[in-house]
Amino acid sequence: MIRLRLLPFACLPLLLVNSVVAQEKKDKLPDTISYYKDVRPIIQQHCQGCHQPAKAQGGYVMTGHADLLKLTVNNVAGIVPGKPADSEFVKQIVGEKDTKPKMPKGKDPLSERDVTIIKNWISQGAKDDTPASARLLAVDAEHPPTYQGAPVINGVAFNPDGTLLAVTGYHEVLLHLADGSGLVARLVGVSERVQSLAFSPDGKWLAVTGGNPGRFGEVQIWDVAKRKLKLSLPITFDTIYGASWSSDSKYISFGCADNSLRAIDAETGKQVLFQGGHSDWVLDTVFSVKGTHLISVSRDRSMKLTEFATARLEDNITSITPGALKGGLQAVDRHPTKDELLIGGADGTPKLYQMFRTKDRKIGDDFNNIRNYGTMPGRIFAVKFSPDGTRVVAGTSFDGKGEVRVFETTGKPVSTLKGINGPIYAVAYHPKAAIVASAGFEGVVHLNDATTGALIRDFVPVPLKK
């Protein structure tokens, strides 16, 4: 018989006292406010979405200490060291009488604690204590990243008309001609790490997810024609993944390292869905054909179905039987016209699932599974359907090498792409031709004939420093 050991009643007041002391210690402000440790994280989370080089509202940039001391477009000082009452930054985050603070625009006001930290820092002289090792050169459109070597590539995507290929870089997305013959534009943003990208179905917008690991996540929306940043939305305290658009180009979904699935209104940036049913990082997402549901895959070895309108978790599409999936899921894509889902993950086997259950769940079943494709070496990091849905492609990483295979959706192998050397983290299928783009650890984009596997062209997408 199991015996429960109860704490003596006399111990309970001591536990309560310790809890209160711990909370007071957490809430207590430091005597000396640090820009780098205390102020900078607040600005990153709440301000940089609208005040960065790519989108400097009010003519005011807030991505560096020196920027904070400059004048706004109205010729007023953002921060006056030693004088918080004269600093425009403080005036914007503090409400007047019964009015709501003007900033952050369209969001909840800063907490009283955050406002006090900023005021105290300014009162103490607004000093810059950024460590020398963290003082990076400015990175913006006028000062784009410089590369000694090719960076790891986490995402590639063709635009809907097949004229452009977007490729992730460091602090930026690089737009190339779809045939790899030339660099068209460099979309430089705040996020150091860019994890995913996706063109809207109407081709007008490019959604980008990423962030700075352990500091903040960010969603960017770029105007493709104008090469301008439309929206930057800081979210959570780590990088975010798996951007996907609804078919009407109105909503963007993505996964987070706080184990959540989220979606925002692409016009306003307002969060319209939050689902916290996963128990590990959510790494990829996709909408159903009609946009009524969202599908998410995670390191927790599950693919989940969420009703979009209510954020209600409806089902585990994959089996819930322990050991049915031999590791986490990394990638998901939906058939262009059917609610069928292609997934890939740690077990190296691309799999096709139906989205909606048509039979009661039973322990031990994997009823929604339609078919498995040939097992590939290593872990699958990327999967995609062809535009007509007749083929699927998957890319893997294993022991410093990579492989990309194309299958007929019915299961028959089509080709193994040639010229692939390093691990593959991203694949894309051309919307109008039998061409697959793939990239990964090498920092090289490969363009291959999907039918024969022949290499058409490969290129380094970033300008390398000579």
Secondary structure, 3 states (H helix, E strand, C coil): CCCCCCCCCCHHHHHHHHHHHHHHHHHCCCCCCCHHHHHHHHHHHHCCCCEECCEEHHHCCCCCHHHHCCECCCCCECCCCCCHHHCHHHHHHCCCCCCCCCCCCCCCCCCHHHHHHHHHHHHCCCCCCCCHHHCCCCCCCCCCCCECCCCCCCCEEECCCCCEEEEECEEEEEEEECCCCCEEEEEEEEEEEEEEEEECCCCCEEEEEEEECCCEEEEEEEECCCCEEEEEEEECCCCEEEEEECCCCCEEEEEECCCCEEEEECCCCCEEEEECCCCCCEEEEEECCCCCEEEEEECCCCEEEEECCCCEEEEECCCCCCCCCCCCEEEEEECCCCCEEEEEECCCCCEEEECCCCCCCCCCCCCCEEEECCCCCCEEEEEEECCCCCEEEEEEEECCEEEEEEEECCCCEEEECCCCCCCEEEEEECCCCCEEEEEECCCCEEEEECCCCCEEEEECCCCECC
